[in-house]
Amino acid sequence: MRFSIVVSIVLSVIVSVGCSSAPTPTPTSIPPATKAPAAATKAPEATKAAPVATKAVAAPKTAPPASTVRVGLNRLTSDGGFYIALERGYFKEQNINIEVVPFSSATQTIAPMSTGQLEVAGGSATPGMFNATQRGIALKMVADKGSANPGMSYSAAVVRKDLWDSGTIRSFADFKGKNIALNAAKSGAAAHVDLDIALQGVGLSLMKDINIVDVGYPDMNAAFAGKAIDASMHAEPFMIKGIQQGLFTVLKNVDEIYPDHQIAVLVFAPHFAKDQTDAAKRFMVGYLKGVRDYNAAFVKKDKNIREAVIQALIKETTLKERELYDQAGFPGVNPDGYVNAESVTRDQDWFAASGFLTQKVNLKEVIDNQFVDYALQVLGKYQK
């Protein structure tokens, strides 16, 4: 595996970008992506005054006890369903008090979840999650938080603008020998799978034919500006800002590379899922109401709710510029909540075959649908 990083270029241009070599996993080929079951993308009608739930069952005669839930997030647009539910009072309806704990990355939430300091966090189906399970930390993937549904991609392969304009890079075949940035390159991430699929399509190897540079999403724009990298697998909200600045051009969106890729998930801590099951179920009801409003705003573009949803995200996420909400890509989020198990299985297989995992976990013990099942009993299934 060739992770060649031109250190002198990187250090002279951008000190903040850490360009370190990735591990040397065994090169592995996987078959071209197959289309996973698509999450619903058409949102129901919504109004300003009410959630978009349907077929709700009768509320309990007595209010449940108040519960405080600490939620670890990094304020990305894929957290939109949660922040909408928080802003529109859907957790309060369930007698849930929310404490938001900011983190810069999902991997930082694993330790506090294992020690009872967090109940809920945003996560992803990556080696960090699977390795935690192998260590006996019974984290649960409980709901979709961000997927590359057709037309709803929030990540893409991008090419430095000067290289695109000159014709140096116009396809994935031109990535050969180039410096390609990946977030979490050393530990493994969803972008590895996306890029591997794209490169296989042109007969290249992720592990042999490109120089992988480890750059976090927040630092990629500076790396492009300094010409330390030639291309990357990038993500919102940083991607739209780089496009506006003329730093790079989108080569291909991830929803075209790997349709319905399950990228981000909602994760429950062991103590929350097992010992506070009632509160966890009520939390899911509030969350899914927020997700359905999100779909009304960004999939259906319902004018009755879109602006209120956008203002909630401006308030809570790192994407503050109102005009960018009409230009940026947004993740698909299943309004019925379920995690795409087929996609998670495929990614785990890839990580194991490529050396990022020493042992696979039983996903039936990791993906827990009981909370979404309960929420759908309360809200009814999403009406297409």
N, C-alpha and C positions, 0 to 999 in steps of 0.2 A: 504494500500500500504506500502510495507516494504522496505524502503531505508536505510538499515543498513550499516553504514560506520565505519570501525574500525579506529577511529581517531588516536590512538596511533601508529598504523602501518604506516599510511600515513604520519604523521608529522615527525616521526623519520627517514623515508626513503627519502621522497622527499617533501621539503618545497614548491616547486613551484607548486605542483598539488593541486588544491582546491577541496577537497572532501566534498561537502555539500549535504544536503538532498534535494531530489526532492519533488515537491508538492504531494498532495495526491489525484490524480484524481480517479474517479470511475473506477474500473476494468471493462474492456469491451472486449469481444471477437469479432473478425471479421472473415469472412470466409477466407479460403486459397486464396492466391493471384491468380488472373486470369491474363492471359497474355494480357497486353495492346498492342495496335497497335504498331508494331515495327517500329522504325525509320530506314530509309535506311542505310545499312551498307557497301555497296559496292561503293567505290569511283570511279569517272571517271578518265580517263587518264589525267595526268598533265605534264606540262613541266616546266623547270626552268624559262622560259621567260614570261609565261602567266598564268593567273588564270585558274581555271578549270570550269569556267562558260560555259553554253551552250545556244544556241538560243537567244543571246543577241539582244535587240532592238537597234535601232539607237540612238546614243548619241544626246542630245539636241544641237541646233545650238549655243546657248550662254551658257557660264559657269554659274552655280548657284553661288549665293553669298557665300563667305567664311564663315564658321561657326566654332566656337570653342566649343568643346564638352568635358566636364570634366567627367572622368570615374573613379569610385571608385572600386578597385579590391584588392584582397589579394594575388595576384601573385601565384595562384595554377595552376596545369596543366589543370584544367577545364576551365581556362581562355585562353586556347591555341588558339582558333579561333580568339579571339580579338588580341592577340599579334602577330600572324602570319599576320593578316591584317595590323597591324601597321607597322611591319618590312618590309613587301613586298609592301608597298605604296598604299594599296587599299583604305584607307581613304583619302589620298591625291588626288587620282583619283576622288573622290567625293567632292573635295574642303572642306574637313573636317579637321580641326586642332585638334589634340588630346592632352589633358592634363590628365595624369594618376595621380590619387590621391590614395596613398596606405592606406589600412585599414586592421586591423588584423582580422575582422570578418564582415560578411555581415550585421548583425544587426546594426552595427555602421553607415551604410550608409543611414539608413532610415531618420534620422533627417535632415542631410544636403540635401537630395533629397527633403524633404518636404518644405525646406526654400529656394530652388532655388540655392543651392551651388554646386549641382551635377546634371548632366543630365542623366547619365547612371551608373548602378552598377550591380555587380553580386549578385544574391539572391537565394532564395529557397522557395519552397511551404511549409512554416512552420508557426506556430502560430504568430510569429513576423510580418510576411508579412500580414497575415489575420487581425491581430489586428490593424495594421496601417490603413488598409482599413476601418475598423469599426470606427476609429477615424476621418475619413474624408480625409485621405491622399490617393489620387487617383493614387497609384502606378500601373503600368501596367507590367504584365508578357508578354514579346513580342517575346521571342525566346528560344529555347533549348540551354543550356550551359553545360549540363552534365547529361547523363542518363546511367542506367545499362543495356544497350543493350546486348544481348547474345554475349559473348566473349569479351566484352568491359567494364568490371567492374573495377572501381577504388576504391572500398571499399569492405570490407570483415569482417567476424567474425574471429578473431584470438585468439589463446590459448597460454598462457605462455609456453615456450619450455620445462621446467622441468616437468610441469604438463602433457604435451602431451607425452613426452618420458616415463614417469612413468605409463602412461595409466589412470591417474586420470581423465582427460578430453579428451574424444575422440568423443563426440557427444553433441548436444544441450541438451540432457537429463541429461548430467553430469553438466550442469550449475546450477542445483538446489542448493541453499545455497551458491553459490560462489559470489565473488566480480566482477561484470561486469561493465566495464567503458563505458560510453556513452558521446559523445560530446553534450553540451547544454542539459544535463539531466533535469535541472530544468524548462527549457522553452519549450522543445519539438523540435524534429528534425526528419529528414527522417530516421535516424538510429533506432529510437523507433519503427517505423512501420516495418522495416526490421526484427528487433529482435523479435518483437511480433509474426510475421508470422512464424519465425523459431521455437519459443518456442511452439506455438500452435500445430505445427506439431508433437511434442513429448509429448503433454498433459500438458505443464507447463504454468504458468501465468507470464507475464512480471511484473505485479504489486505485485504478492504475493510470487513467488518462488525464486527470485534472489535478491541479494543486489546490487542496482544500485549506482555506484560511478560516480560523475560528474567530468570528466577529459577532457580537450580540446585536440584536435588532436596533437598539437605540444608537449604536455606534456606526452602523453601516453607511449612513448618509455622509458622515465625515470621512469615512474610508474611501467612498466614491469620489468625494470632492478632492481628496489628496492623491487620487489615482493609485491607491494601494491595492485595490481589487478591480477586477475586470467585469465581474458579474456576481450575482448572488441569488439566493432564494430569500426574498424579502417579505415583509408583512406590514399590515396596517397597525396603527395609524401613521407609522413612520414612512411608509411607502408613498402615500399620496403627497407628503411634504417634499420628498425627494424629487418626485415627478414635477411638482410645482417649481422647484428650484432648478430644473433642467439638468439634474445629475445623472439620470438614467432613463431608459425606455423599457416598457414591459415587453418581454418576449412572448410569454405564455402564462396565463393564469392557472392556478392549481386545479380549479374545477374542470379544466380541459385536460390536464395531465392525469389526474387521479380523481374522477368524479365521486362525490360523496365521501371523500376522505374524512374520517373522524379525527379532528385535530385537537380540539379542546373538550374537556369533560368537567362536570361538577363532581366533586369528591367529598364524601362524608368520612369523618374520623371514626375510628373503631368505637369509641365510647358513645358517640352521638348515634350511630346506626344501631348499636346493640342495646344501650342503656337508656336512651332518650328517643325511642322509636316513635312515640306519639308526636313529639315536637318535630322530629325529622320529617314525618309525613305531612304535618301542617306547613312546615317550611317549604316542602315541595309544591304544595298547593299555591302558595304565594309566588314562588318562583315561576311556575308554569303560566300563571296569569300575566306575569311580566313578559315572559317569552311570547305569549300570544299577542300582546300589544306590540312587541317588537316586530313580529311578522306583519301585523296590520300596517305598521309604519314603513317598513323597509322592503317588504315583498309586494304587498298590495298598494303601498303608497297612499293609504287612506288619509285624506286631508283632515278628517275629523280628529285624528289622533297623532298624525305624523309630527307636527310641530311640538306638541307637548312631550313626546318621546325624545325628540332631538334635544330639547332644552334640558331634559333629565340627564342625557348623556354628556352634554356640554358641562353641566354642573359637576358630574362625578368622574368622568374619564379624562384621559390626557389629550383627547381631541377637542380643542376649545374653539376652533374657528368655524363659525356657523356655515360659511360657504362651502367648506370641504365636505359637509354631510351630503351635498348634492353631487359630489364627484368621487368620493372614496368608495372602495369596495367594502362590503360588510359580510360577515359570516352568515351562513345558513344555520338556523337553530330549530330543531324539530319541535313544533308546537305540541306534540304529544309526548315529548320528553325523552323517549328511549334512545340509549346509546346504540350506535351502529356496531353491533358485535362482530359482524363479518369484517369490517374495516380494522377493528382492534386486533382481531385474530391474525389478519394478514400482516399487520405491522409487527406484532410480536414475533411471528415467524421470520420476518426479515431481520429484525434485531438479533435474534438468536443465531440465524444462519450467517450473519455478517460479523459475529464476534462481540457484539455489544452486550449480550446476555449469555451467561453460562448455563442457565436453566430456565425453561419456560414455566409459567404459572398456570394453574387451572383457572381459566377466565370465568367459569361458572361461579367461582368463589369470589371473584373480583367485581364483576358486573352484577349489580343488585337492583332488580326492577321493582321491588315491592313498594318503593316510595312513589314512583311514577304510577304504578298500578292504582295505588290509593288516590292519588291526585286526579286520575281520570275517572274514578268512581264519583268524586265530588264535582268535577268540572264537566264531565262528559268528554267524549272523543272530539278532536278537532274537526270541525265541519268544513269540508273542502268546497 
